[in-house]
Amino acid sequence: MSTVSVAELKSAIAAALQQVRDGQAAIAAASQNIESAQGSLTAVTAGSGHDSVATAQAALAQAAAELEQSLAATFAAAEQAEAYAATL
């Protein structure tokens, strides 16, 4: 088993946290794109009443909710990693 110094461990945690922040930015961008798609779809299908339109809107709403949950999970993970790093 290799020994890792505290400095190396903190550096590795910092690198992982940067990856989390990058992921958070990607999730936020995806959320904005989904929101834009929902608006566009609503605008072009206004009054349609077709089942496929309702299904598409529901799927986009689900995707938006799941992205929000994913973002919340990354914040929780980062908080715990930062708390651990603070104990070192």
Secondary structure by P-SEA (a helix, b strand, c coil): cccccaaaaaaaaaaaaaaaaaaaaaaaaaaaaaaaaaaaaaaaacccccaaaaaaaaaaaaaaaaaaaaaaaaaaaaaaaaaaaaac
